[in-house]
Amino acid sequence: MLRKILSFFFTLSILSLNAAPLFAAECEKTQAIEHLDVHKKAPCNVVTITNLRNIVEKGNVLQFVFDEKYYSKCSKAGELVNFVVPQALYTTEGTLILPCGTKIVAEVTNVEKPKWFNKNARVSLIFRKIVFPDNTCIDIKARPFTKDCKLKEGPWTTAGKLTLSTLTLGAAGAGAGVGFAFIPNPAKIGTGLAIGIPVGCSVGLVLGLITPGCHYKAKKGEAVYAILLDQLSICK
């Protein structure tokens, strides 16, 4: 008799364990389709709101800022770079997606050094982790939202480099012109300047064009856009 009673309770416990997930599991239901307005050229701006999660769909663009200074000349593949969400991110409908102060961890995958003929350095990285203010973390898969998904200096930095090279050698050419003008006749200083400045500037411009480009630099707080390569699922 005792054996039958024990067998009955053992069978009941097994059935209870097997049935537990059926009662514990909560059915996920879509509550709303909302939108992000971070970048007007984003391929997608849809956020699916369910009773369990906020799902930022693939193709959405987010904005992060550097949490520290970055210099490509001192960087290498495998290095981790920290970013932060500068202000709370909400959908246009008002749902909180990322709180202010959320940290983003990215990994540098490649650093292309500057090349001759003024080709700037390029930094490839992938955003891998999101760390919320309460120290919980989730995965993210995103890359910089640029034409080639790489970070590099813009045309204004290149233009500044060319201008500096042109002005520096232009000044040197002017000095040389004045020096040569003084040798035969001090009255020919103007002629020396007229010859030296254009020659120096021309040489400076040419040298600026054929020299290597600029390294990539970013200040703390400098913003970058990132495009999601996969859904970003944020549990409630």
VEXTOR-514839 format. One line per 2 residues: their letters; for each residue x, y, z of C-alpha. Coordinates in nm, 3 decimals, decimal comma. Example, Ala and Ser with C-alpha at 12.3 -4.5 7.8 and 13.67 -1.06 7.14 Angstrom:
as> 1,230/-0,450/0,780; 1,367/-0,106/0,714 $
//
This chain:
ml> 0,000/0,000/0,000; 0,274/0,243/0,096 $
rk> 0,451/0,172/-0,233; 0,138/0,265/-0,428 $
il> 0,097/0,590/-0,236; 0,460/0,689/-0,297 $
sf> 0,427/0,598/-0,664; 0,116/0,815/-0,691 $
ff> 0,286/1,123/-0,541; 0,598/1,069/-0,756 $
tl> 0,386/1,058/-1,072; 0,194/1,367/-0,963 $
si> 0,518/1,562/-0,904; 0,649/1,471/-1,250 $
ls> 0,326/1,583/-1,413; 0,341/1,911/-1,217 $
ln> 0,697/1,983/-1,335; 0,608/1,914/-1,696 $
aa> 0,299/2,131/-1,680; 0,467/2,427/-1,504 $
pl> 0,594/2,603/-1,821; 0,244/2,590/-1,969 $
fa> 0,116/2,802/-1,683; 0,427/3,022/-1,646 $
ae> 0,473/3,116/-2,012; 0,315/3,447/-2,108 $
ce> 0,193/3,492/-2,460; 0,360/3,787/-2,636 $
kt> 0,121/4,027/-2,804; 0,191/4,332/-3,019 $
qa> 0,049/4,642/-2,855; 0,162/4,914/-3,095 $
ie> 0,386/5,002/-3,389; 0,582/5,316/-3,311 $
hl> 0,866/5,509/-3,476; 1,207/5,666/-3,415 $
dv> 1,309/6,000/-3,560; 1,686/5,991/-3,518 $
hk> 1,806/6,022/-3,879; 1,595/6,114/-4,179 $
ka> 1,791/5,878/-4,408; 1,751/5,572/-4,186 $
pc> 1,635/5,269/-4,390; 1,383/5,187/-4,116 $
nv> 1,227/5,377/-3,826; 0,984/5,114/-3,691 $
vt> 0,971/5,004/-3,325; 0,740/4,716/-3,233 $
it> 0,594/4,748/-2,884; 0,473/4,427/-2,719 $
nl> 0,362/4,338/-2,367; 0,707/4,186/-2,303 $
rn> 0,956/4,384/-2,514; 1,036/4,694/-2,716 $
iv> 1,179/4,574/-3,048; 1,381/4,826/-3,248 $
ek> 1,376/4,681/-3,597; 1,681/4,620/-3,816 $
gn> 1,778/4,926/-4,021; 1,699/5,181/-3,751 $
vl> 1,966/5,444/-3,686; 2,069/5,543/-3,333 $
qf> 2,299/5,818/-3,210; 2,580/5,768/-2,957 $
vf> 2,865/5,992/-2,839; 3,224/5,902/-2,754 $
de> 3,270/5,855/-2,379; 3,643/5,924/-2,416 $
ky> 3,890/6,072/-2,665; 3,980/5,851/-2,957 $
ys> 4,281/5,866/-3,190; 4,322/5,612/-3,469 $
kc> 4,701/5,646/-3,467; 4,708/5,487/-3,119 $
sk> 4,437/5,230/-3,187; 4,437/4,870/-3,310 $
ag> 4,197/4,585/-3,388; 4,043/4,426/-3,079 $
el> 4,040/4,747/-2,875; 3,715/4,835/-2,696 $
vn> 3,576/5,186/-2,732; 3,306/5,322/-2,502 $
fv> 3,012/5,533/-2,613; 2,717/5,674/-2,421 $
vp> 2,358/5,779/-2,497; 2,367/6,158/-2,446 $
qa> 1,996/6,197/-2,374; 1,705/5,961/-2,324 $
ly> 1,580/5,811/-2,650; 1,202/5,799/-2,695 $
tt> 0,988/5,699/-2,989; 0,791/5,980/-3,150 $
eg> 0,489/5,832/-2,973; 0,657/5,864/-2,632 $
tl> 0,789/5,518/-2,540; 1,129/5,515/-2,366 $
il> 1,382/5,303/-2,557; 1,722/5,392/-2,406 $
pc> 1,765/5,592/-2,082; 2,013/5,878/-2,064 $
gt> 2,354/5,752/-1,956; 2,319/5,411/-2,119 $
ki> 2,664/5,292/-2,225; 2,750/5,128/-2,556 $
va> 3,060/4,912/-2,597; 3,212/4,884/-2,945 $
ev> 3,502/4,675/-3,071; 3,753/4,805/-3,325 $
tn> 3,780/4,548/-3,604; 4,031/4,725/-3,829 $
ve> 4,230/5,048/-3,855; 4,342/5,157/-4,202 $
kp> 4,635/5,396/-4,181; 4,645/5,717/-4,387 $
kw> 4,765/5,662/-4,742; 4,946/5,870/-4,999 $
fn> 4,754/6,121/-5,212; 4,567/6,241/-4,909 $
kn> 4,356/5,933/-4,832; 4,251/5,963/-4,467 $
ar> 4,263/5,685/-4,208; 3,952/5,469/-4,171 $
vs> 3,831/5,293/-3,857; 3,604/4,988/-3,873 $
li> 3,416/4,898/-3,557; 3,107/4,709/-3,448 $
fr> 2,880/4,799/-3,157; 2,839/4,486/-2,941 $
ki> 2,695/4,560/-2,594; 2,446/4,794/-2,432 $
vf> 2,490/4,853/-2,057; 2,193/5,018/-1,889 $
pd> 2,225/5,248/-1,586; 2,121/4,957/-1,358 $
nt> 2,419/4,756/-1,498; 2,203/4,508/-1,687 $
ci> 2,330/4,449/-2,040; 2,206/4,318/-2,372 $
di> 2,363/4,250/-2,709; 2,351/4,492/-3,000 $
ka> 2,479/4,449/-3,353; 2,541/4,778/-3,532 $
rp> 2,798/4,963/-3,740; 2,867/5,331/-3,809 $
ft> 2,604/5,480/-4,039; 2,840/5,608/-4,308 $
kd> 2,879/5,534/-4,678; 3,130/5,253/-4,615 $
ck> 3,037/5,183/-4,248; 3,372/5,326/-4,136 $
lk> 3,473/5,631/-3,933; 3,702/5,883/-4,101 $
eg> 3,777/6,254/-4,099; 3,552/6,474/-4,308 $
pw> 3,651/6,693/-4,604; 3,695/7,001/-4,383 $
tt> 3,987/6,839/-4,200; 4,151/6,755/-4,532 $
ag> 4,091/7,107/-4,659; 4,250/7,248/-4,343 $
kl> 4,555/7,029/-4,394; 4,594/7,149/-4,755 $
tl> 4,547/7,511/-4,652; 4,812/7,482/-4,380 $
st> 5,058/7,322/-4,623; 4,987/7,588/-4,885 $
lt> 5,025/7,881/-4,644; 5,338/7,739/-4,479 $
lg> 5,527/7,692/-4,803; 5,380/8,013/-4,940 $
aa> 5,536/8,200/-4,647; 5,864/8,015/-4,704 $
ga> 5,849/8,110/-5,072; 5,788/8,472/-4,981 $
ga> 6,091/8,471/-4,752; 6,304/8,314/-5,021 $
gv> 6,182/8,569/-5,275; 6,267/8,858/-5,045 $
gf> 6,610/8,710/-4,975; 6,692/8,675/-5,341 $
af> 6,560/9,024/-5,412; 6,796/9,175/-5,151 $
ip> 7,106/9,028/-5,308; 7,120/9,228/-5,630 $
np> 6,895/9,518/-5,554; 6,686/9,606/-5,248 $
ak> 6,435/9,779/-5,477; 6,333/9,441/-5,614 $
ig> 6,174/9,314/-5,291; 5,829/9,344/-5,447 $
tg> 5,941/9,137/-5,743; 6,082/8,873/-5,510 $
la> 5,753/8,853/-5,322; 5,556/8,834/-5,645 $
ig> 5,766/8,537/-5,754; 5,820/8,365/-5,420 $
ip> 5,462/8,361/-5,287; 5,293/8,196/-5,589 $
vg> 5,576/7,945/-5,625; 5,569/7,858/-5,255 $
cs> 5,191/7,827/-5,249; 5,189/7,608/-5,558 $
vg> 5,454/7,379/-5,415; 5,267/7,367/-5,082 $
lv> 4,939/7,274/-5,249; 5,101/7,000/-5,456 $
lg> 5,285/6,855/-5,158; 4,966/6,871/-4,952 $
li> 4,782/6,673/-5,218; 5,036/6,394/-5,252 $
tp> 5,119/6,346/-4,882; 4,936/6,090/-4,663 $
gc> 4,591/6,184/-4,531; 4,482/6,255/-4,174 $
hy> 4,444/6,016/-3,881; 4,093/5,990/-3,736 $
ka> 4,038/6,184/-3,415; 3,729/6,217/-3,198 $
kk> 3,673/6,427/-2,889; 3,481/6,310/-2,584 $
ge> 3,116/6,387/-2,655; 3,153/6,375/-3,034 $
av> 2,847/6,212/-3,191; 2,828/5,921/-3,434 $
ya> 2,532/5,749/-3,594; 2,497/5,369/-3,586 $
il> 2,275/5,150/-3,802; 2,129/4,829/-3,656 $
ld> 2,231/4,515/-3,842; 1,977/4,309/-3,649 $
ql> 1,673/4,362/-3,427; 1,742/4,522/-3,089 $
si> 1,521/4,353/-2,831; 1,477/4,536/-2,498 $
ck> 1,282/4,348/-2,232; 1,039/4,538/-2,012 $
//
